Amino acid sequence: MRHRCAGTSRRFSAPTASSHRVSDLVAYASDASPYRLFPRAVVEARDADDVAKALRFGRERGIPVTFRAGGTSLNGQGQSDGILVDVRKNFGGVRVEDDGARARVKPGTILGHANRVLAPHGRKLGPDPASTDVCTVGGVVANNSGGMRCGVTKDSYSTVRELTFVLPSGTKIDTGAPGAAETFAAAEPELVAGLEAIRDEIRADAELADRIRRKFAIKNTTGYRLCAFLDADEPLEIFRRLLVGSEGTLAFIAEVVYETVAVPPLTTTAWIHFPGVEEAIAPVPDLVASGATAVELMVAPALITAAWNMVGAPQEWKELPPESAVLLVEFGGADEGDLAAQVLRAEAILGSHETIRPIAFTQELEEIELAWRVREGLHGLIGRVRPEGTALIVEDVCVPPERIAEGAKDLQALLGQHGFLPGVAGHASAGNLHFMLTPDFAKQEDLERYEAFMGGLVELVVEKYDGSLKAEHGTGVNMAPYVEREWGEKATELMWRLKRLADPDGVLSPGVVLSRDPGIHLRNLKTTPAIEDWGGVSTCVECGFCEPVCPSRHLTTTPRQRIVLRREMARQPEGSPVQRALLDEYEYDAVETCATDGSCQLACPLGIDTGRMVKELRVAQHGERAERAALAAAKRWGAVEKLSRVGLRVGGPLLRRTKRGAGLPGPGVGGGGGDPLPTKAGRVGRGLPPPPDEAAAIYVPSCTNRIFDGNPIAALVEVSARAGMPVAVPDEVEGSCCGLPWSSKGFDAAHRHKANEMVEKLWRWSEEGGLPVVIDAASCTGAIADPAEGVLSEKNVERLGRMEIVDSVAWALRLLPHLEIGEKVGSATAHPTCATRRMGLAHPLKAIAEALADEVYIAPSATCCGFAGDRGITHPELTASATRPQAEQLAGRRFDAYLSSNRTCEIAMERATGAPYESVVCLLERLSRGFKPRPGSLRSRSR
């Protein structure tokens, strides 16, 4: 089996692994910024000592070193033409301290992951940028990233209490360790003396000190945090504060200790629609004064785009006036009374302002999550409507909050003057305005237009508002030439002194934060060549939102990287050595190890399904002979199914159920022995048509469950009958299949055959849509309910629209009110599958688990298991890599039940953990044994 760096992996100044492969250098050349810079080598550091070796190597040879984790930086901070150190893969981990009051976090930890770990304690980290579910804590600290609620009091600068850092010299300091200040002084006497000198110089200059305080009273990430010299006395404490927002240019941050912030027990949100931006901004000060925890400004085009592309977005947004604007307002309360009082105050405020749609606050969790998903996806949503071939640049400035209306109006005028979309958005309560530029850098006139706009922006923000050229995205490459314009010569020279003290050889990210090159921001700009638009990939803005949910993210490539690599192939001359190398490496890295699970589509603000692109590439690889063989297998699936069952009975392949570990609870936990009924589908068939007073639904066991051990066929039949909602299993169910196995492999003809055949059978079995159809494997439910466009015949599209397809999780939720649950199990862990998440059933799965167990734990890193049909057999390394983070979080814990809703996913989790995973329906059946149907159930009514 060929792995990621096979044949090219080398020891980098031992024992740090590095790669010089073309694919790796190209994949890491791009991030969410408008720049593209090719590293000489990509280093996967394992620990702080490896980082120190990479720094020493770069320092000795004069090669720049840059740190990269989530790749969400918008201004070129995570790119290098030297050594790029990947600190995402091996620097993860969160340790909760003081009952959640503090959190010790590694820099490669995704911010949203850390918050999920803290959630049971009612706490979270203060910063909350829109990229929360993809950015890493190291990047958040390095950029002092802000967000919707943190302002200037809950950002990293205000809430980080300790740091462990590594200097370019190799010195490693834990600021929280006993004697750390003395160790720092002994190891770095010149740095310590220099910090003291700058401190004294700033404090002796009252005018400069006052300006520094004033500049940081609002959001500001332009240059270094000079306020550190005013906020702390000791050199180590000053330097710790300076590292926040230093963008990896002073030292490597190896660990962070945060003081966490409380999460309100209750929240409510509302979309408030206004005729335009000016009207939307008018009530902001009063809403903030009334206690709003967030007041976010967006423009209608973003919401319109969301309605067309984002699953679950309100369809009425499609009709919004393009010139209108909206505020997303959030309130948090200690209890219902507190929250209601705040909402009443908000409604009174808004009553005196012109709105264009009714105002409705909601406390529904799914609606709140959708609202923030739309807001957090703003970057990509605007990118969707940009002209083809253009880049997407996201800028953010800050003006005094009381002048935000005036600032927004001026900014819109400047954008229009230079031919850019005059849309603004941002954190209205903080005076923080975001906007996007879409130049085509392949055209000289667009490059000149961009440069002219930047000059106008600097003049507007600095001269008129004395604001921040960068509010929360970090200075980066694109604002480095303008730092002196904002800060003046004296303050900027102090920043240069600081840089030379900490990094005397200039090895750390030169040109980021500070640059004397006035044109540095106009070089290495990214072009966007045309590629195939399978799954919408041509609209990708390379934001990276897809990466944390990708099963192959730690093995080969991510969805973003698959697209980046295709774009580089398009840039290369036909048949060039680079293109040939990319094509060769792409086969395993991108095609073979893609799970095509669709998780990327859920995470992407534009709904891009990179798996669709991979499927199309697989289609292109198939010859006519392979297509005919696949179609023949699809037509003889009943025979294949029988042979597979026989194979499993006599010792079978890798799909055999994992043996239960010694001491692990068996299937009888909660009441009685093993399965209550035989598990062969034919033995539980009840015949059709069923009498209307007996069958509440048709149950079609998936071929996966029919082939394996029957989990949860018998349980679903029995528990449905017990709830008074009996299901009928068709006698001729054998051989039926949703078509997903052929779809994922790119066999179009076979997929169409099985998908249409399935709809025709369901139509007949359900009495032409008269009865719901229950499916017991989430991936199959999704494949049936939402086949790809063009797969079904017109007649079958109509039939499918008239049938109700119900997943077993949703069916179990319907059964629950009609069942009496005996003694709950003490604890359970649940694995929400990728298909469960796509269908919006992750919350119902957890709700059922909570009805069956006193304590339910879902690993914060739980994503797709990567089994992906048969990828778990053909590429077991994919499944192992995908499940490893979750398995690590489950290690050392013991549960009374291990739950999911898809057999192959359960097998994947069994392999990873050694624990006996099963369908949640099985536990529901066991815990409801011996109880009669509750009054009001279908059975009790029929009798």
Salt bridges, closest charged atoms under 4 A:
ASP24 OD1 - ARG4 NH2 3.27
ASP24 OD2 - ARG21 NE 3.28
GLU44 OE2 - ARG4 NH1 2.70
GLU44 OE2 - LYS89 NZ 3.02
ASP50 OD2 - ARG46 NE 3.11
GLU60 OE1 - ARG61 NH1 3.49
GLU97 OE2 - ARG95 NH2 3.14
GLU97 OE1 - ARG102 NE 3.54
GLU97 OE2 - ARG104 NE 2.82
ASP98 OD2 - ARG102 NE 3.77
ASP99 OD1 - HIS121 ND1 3.33
ASP128 OD2 - ARG149 NH1 2.75
ASP133 OD1 - ARG116 NH1 3.39
GLU162 OE2 - ARG102 NH2 3.06
GLU162 OE1 - ARG104 NH2 3.77
ASP200 OD1 - ARG199 NE 2.95
GLU201 OE1 - ARG497 NH1 2.84
ASP205 OD2 - LYS490 NZ 2.55
ASP210 OD2 - ARG214 NH1 3.08
ASP233 OD1 - ARG203 NH2 2.77
GLU237 OE2 - ARG240 NH2 2.42
GLU237 OE2 - ARG241 NE 3.34
GLU255 OE1 - ARG104 NH1 3.18
GLU255 OE2 - LYS106 NZ 3.30
GLU259 OE1 - ARG161 NE 3.03
GLU296 OE1 - ARG375 NE 2.71
GLU296 OE1 - HIS427 ND1 2.81
GLU316 OE2 - ARG357 NH2 3.86
GLU330 OE1 - ARG149 NE 2.76
GLU369 OE1 - HIS843 NE2 3.21
GLU395 OE1 - LYS470 NZ 2.80
ASP396 OD1 - LYS470 NZ 3.48
ASP396 OD1 - HIS473 ND1 3.28
GLU406 OE1 - ARG403 NE 3.24
GLU406 OE2 - LYS464 NZ 3.49
ASP410 OD2 - LYS464 NZ 2.59
ASP446 OD2 - ARG449 NH2 3.31
GLU463 OE2 - ARG485 NH2 3.96
ASP466 OD1 - ARG211 NH1 3.35
ASP466 OD2 - ARG214 NE 3.85
GLU472 OE1 - LYS219 NZ 2.86
GLU472 OE2 - HIS427 NE2 2.61
GLU472 OE2 - HIS434 NE2 3.00
GLU486 OE2 - LYS215 NZ 2.70
GLU493 OE2 - ARG500 NH2 3.02
GLU493 OE1 - ARG516 NH2 3.76
ASP503 OD2 - LYS499 NZ 2.83
ASP505 OD2 - ARG59 NE 3.90
ASP517 OD2 - ARG523 NH2 2.25
GLU532 OE2 - ARG566 NH2 2.37
GLU542 OE1 - LYS526 NZ 2.84
GLU542 OE2 - ARG567 NH1 2.70
GLU547 OE1 - ARG88 NH1 3.28
GLU547 OE1 - ARG560 NH2 3.06
GLU568 OE1 - ARG36 NH1 2.49
GLU568 OE1 - ARG571 NH1 2.88
ASP589 OD2 - ARG21 NH2 2.54
GLU592 OE1 - HIS875 NE2 3.10
GLU616 OE2 - ARG612 NE 3.19
GLU624 OE1 - ARG628 NH1 3.86
GLU641 OE2 - ARG645 NH1 2.90
GLU641 OE1 - ARG706 NH2 2.77
GLU694 OE1 - ARG686 NH2 3.67
ASP709 OD2 - ARG657 NE 3.41
GLU718 OE2 - ARG722 NH2 3.40
GLU732 OE2 - ARG764 NH2 3.47
GLU734 OE1 - LYS642 NZ 3.86
GLU734 OE2 - ARG645 NH2 2.25
GLU757 OE2 - HIS753 NE2 3.75
GLU757 OE1 - LYS754 NZ 2.70
GLU757 OE1 - LYS761 NZ 3.98
GLU804 OE2 - ARG814 NH2 2.41
GLU820 OE2 - ARG934 NE 3.15
ASP870 OD2 - LYS745 NZ 2.97
GLU906 OE1 - ARG903 NH1 2.77
GLU910 OE2 - ARG657 NH1 3.30
GLU910 OE2 - ARG903 NH2 3.48
GLU918 OE2 - ARG926 NH2 2.61
GLU925 OE2 - ARG722 NH2 2.81
GLU925 OE2 - ARG929 NE 2.91
